[in-house]
Amino acid sequence: MSETVLSPDSTTSPAGAAPAKLGLRERSKLDKRRRIKQAAREMFLEKGYDAATTREIAERADVAIGTLFVYAKDKRDLLMLIINDDLDQITDDLSETPKSGTLIDQLTNFFRRRYQYWSSEPRLSRPAIQETFDFLSRATAQGPETMRFYARRGRTMDMVSAIIQAKQDAGRICSAYPAQEIASLILTIYMTEVRRWINGNEHPDMETGVAHLRKLLSIALCGVKPGEGEAEA
């Protein structure tokens, strides 16, 4: 498997597909988006996400501050602008992988790609993962790239639910709980654990992180039941 990294930029469109033919105005918009995305990446890496300012990013990209806000509502939106295309590609790739193997193996492989991605550049991964926890507590309007980031969560939920449902249909796991609810539990474990892993290590090791996630998912899938001679609390 080739390593996925937080790439500086590409010549692709926001959706990840190279445009066949664009007019001058469209090319200009894509070029500004590319410069803003690259400038944001450079400033976040040089100064840190918290210290970098949108004005500095606009100056680095050689665009007016008002132009920057056309492409990203705020600094958080700029961060999502950097990672969205890459995460979309990972999600697309995972949708085409064979649905075989044990449930725990399938779930481990599903989340391994994300761990591989997050470990490639922790200075960008840490604030991005933190944003996934802060989102629900904020009442402010979200920018387009941030909304795009969270729209992906629904697709991820559907993909994990499909893995669960297939095992239920095959009679490999119990069907007492809806696949969507089991998937919600699995994603909650992942989101909590990936945050602990990325924040708890200066140089997070992908294999260590994946191994611990697998252990937690195994506990959740097996369930915790009273042992012999023990009463249920």
C-alpha positions in Angstrom: 0.0 0.0 0.0 1.5 3.4 -1.0 1.7 6.0 1.8 -0.7 8.8 1.8 0.6 12.1 3.0 -0.8 15.6 3.6 0.2 16.8 0.1 1.2 20.5 -0.5 -1.2 20.7 -3.4 -2.1 19.3 -6.7 -3.4 20.5 -10.1 -6.7 18.8 -9.6 -10.0 20.5 -9.1 -11.6 20.8 -5.6 -13.4 17.5 -6.2 -10.2 15.8 -7.0 -10.7 15.3 -10.8 -8.6 17.1 -13.3 -10.8 19.5 -15.4 -10.9 18.7 -19.1 -10.9 22.4 -20.3 -11.3 25.6 -18.4 -11.8 29.2 -19.4 -9.5 32.0 -18.2 -11.8 32.9 -15.3 -12.0 29.3 -14.0 -8.3 28.9 -14.3 -7.7 32.1 -12.4 -10.0 30.9 -9.6 -8.3 27.5 -9.4 -4.9 29.2 -9.3 -6.0 31.5 -6.4 -7.4 28.5 -4.6 -4.1 26.6 -5.1 -2.0 29.6 -3.8 -4.3 30.1 -0.8 -4.1 26.4 0.0 -0.3 26.3 -0.3 0.1 29.5 1.7 -2.1 28.2 4.5 -0.2 25.0 4.7 3.2 26.8 4.8 2.1 29.2 7.5 0.5 26.5 9.7 3.7 24.5 9.5 6.0 27.5 10.1 4.1 29.2 12.9 1.6 26.7 14.1 -2.1 26.6 13.5 -3.0 28.8 16.5 -0.3 31.5 15.8 -0.8 31.8 12.1 -3.3 34.5 10.9 -5.5 34.8 7.9 -3.9 38.1 7.0 -0.4 36.5 6.9 -1.8 33.7 4.8 -3.4 36.2 2.3 -0.1 38.0 2.0 1.8 34.8 1.4 -0.7 33.8 -1.3 -0.5 37.3 -2.8 -4.3 37.8 -2.6 -6.4 40.4 -0.9 -7.9 39.4 2.5 -11.3 39.7 1.0 -10.4 37.3 -1.8 -9.2 34.8 0.8 -12.5 34.8 2.5 -14.2 34.0 -0.8 -12.5 30.6 -0.7 -12.5 30.0 3.1 -14.7 31.6 5.8 -12.1 31.5 8.5 -8.8 29.9 9.6 -10.6 26.6 10.4 -12.0 26.6 6.9 -8.4 27.1 5.5 -7.3 24.0 7.5 -10.1 22.0 6.0 -9.2 23.3 2.6 -5.8 21.7 3.0 -7.0 18.2 3.9 -10.4 17.8 2.2 -9.2 16.6 -1.2 -6.9 14.0 0.4 -9.6 12.7 2.7 -12.1 12.5 -0.2 -9.6 10.3 -2.1 -9.1 8.0 0.9 -12.8 7.6 1.3 -13.2 6.9 -2.5 -10.4 4.3 -2.3 -11.9 2.6 0.7 -15.3 2.3 -1.0 -13.6 0.1 -3.7 -11.8 -2.3 -1.3 -13.0 -6.0 -1.1 -15.4 -6.7 1.7 -13.8 -9.9 3.0 -12.1 -11.1 6.1 -13.2 -11.0 9.8 -15.1 -8.0 11.1 -12.2 -6.8 13.2 -9.8 -7.2 10.3 -12.1 -5.2 8.0 -12.5 -2.4 10.6 -8.8 -2.3 11.3 -8.0 -2.0 7.6 -10.7 0.7 7.2 -9.2 2.9 9.9 -5.6 2.1 9.1 -5.7 4.4 6.0 -6.8 7.3 8.2 -4.1 6.6 10.8 -1.6 6.5 8.0 -2.8 9.9 6.8 -2.9 11.6 10.2 0.6 10.4 11.1 2.1 11.9 8.0 2.0 15.5 9.3 1.0 15.8 13.0 1.3 19.6 13.0 -1.7 19.7 10.6 -3.4 16.6 11.9 -3.7 17.7 15.5 -5.7 20.8 14.9 -7.8 19.1 12.2 -8.7 16.2 14.6 -9.4 18.7 17.4 -11.9 20.5 15.1 -13.9 17.3 14.9 -14.5 17.5 18.6 -15.1 21.3 18.8 -17.6 21.4 15.9 -20.7 20.4 17.8 -20.1 22.9 20.6 -20.0 25.9 18.3 -23.1 27.8 17.2 -21.3 29.9 14.6 -22.0 29.4 10.9 -19.6 27.0 9.1 -17.6 27.8 6.0 -17.9 25.7 2.8 -14.7 23.6 3.4 -15.7 22.9 7.0 -19.2 21.8 5.9 -17.6 19.6 3.2 -15.4 18.1 6.0 -18.4 17.2 8.1 -20.5 16.0 5.2 -18.0 13.2 4.7 -18.8 11.9 8.2 -22.2 10.7 6.9 -20.6 8.8 4.1 -18.1 7.2 6.5 -20.9 6.2 8.8 -22.7 4.5 5.9 -19.6 2.6 4.9 -19.0 1.3 8.4 -22.7 0.4 8.6 -22.5 -1.5 5.4 -19.6 -3.6 6.8 -21.6 -4.4 9.9 -24.8 -5.1 7.9 -23.0 -7.6 5.7 -21.8 -9.5 8.7 -25.3 -9.5 10.2 -26.8 -10.7 6.9 -24.3 -13.5 6.8 -25.1 -14.6 10.4 -21.6 -13.9 11.5 -22.5 -11.4 14.2 -25.7 -10.8 16.2 -28.5 -8.7 14.7 -30.0 -7.5 18.0 -28.8 -4.0 17.4 -29.2 -2.0 14.1 -26.0 -1.8 12.0 -26.2 2.0 12.1 -26.0 2.0 16.0 -23.1 -0.3 16.0 -21.3 1.8 13.4 -22.0 4.9 15.6 -20.3 3.2 18.6 -17.3 2.2 16.4 -16.9 5.7 15.0 -17.1 7.2 18.5 -14.3 4.9 19.7 -12.2 5.8 16.7 -12.7 9.6 17.1 -11.8 9.4 20.8 -8.9 7.1 20.4 -7.3 8.9 17.4 -7.4 12.2 19.3 -5.7 10.6 22.3 -3.1 9.0 20.0 -2.2 12.1 17.9 -2.1 14.4 20.9 -0.2 12.0 23.2 2.8 11.5 21.0 5.2 14.0 19.5 5.9 11.6 16.7 2.8 9.3 16.5 3.5 5.8 15.3 0.8 4.5 13.0 1.2 0.9 13.8 1.0 1.5 17.6 -2.1 3.7 17.1 -3.8 1.1 14.9 -3.0 -1.7 17.3 -4.5 0.1 20.3 -7.6 1.0 18.3 -8.0 -2.7 17.2 -7.8 -3.7 20.9 -10.5 -1.3 21.9 -12.8 -2.3 19.0 -12.3 -5.9 19.9 -13.5 -5.2 23.4 -16.5 -3.4 22.1 -17.4 -6.2 19.6 -17.0 -8.9 22.2 -18.8 -7.1 24.9 -18.1 -7.1 28.6 -20.2 -9.8 30.4 -20.0 -11.1 34.0 -17.5 -13.9 34.5 -18.3 -17.2 36.2 -19.5 -16.6 39.7 -19.8 -12.8 39.2 -23.1 -10.9 39.5 -24.0 -8.3 36.9 -23.8 -4.8 38.4 
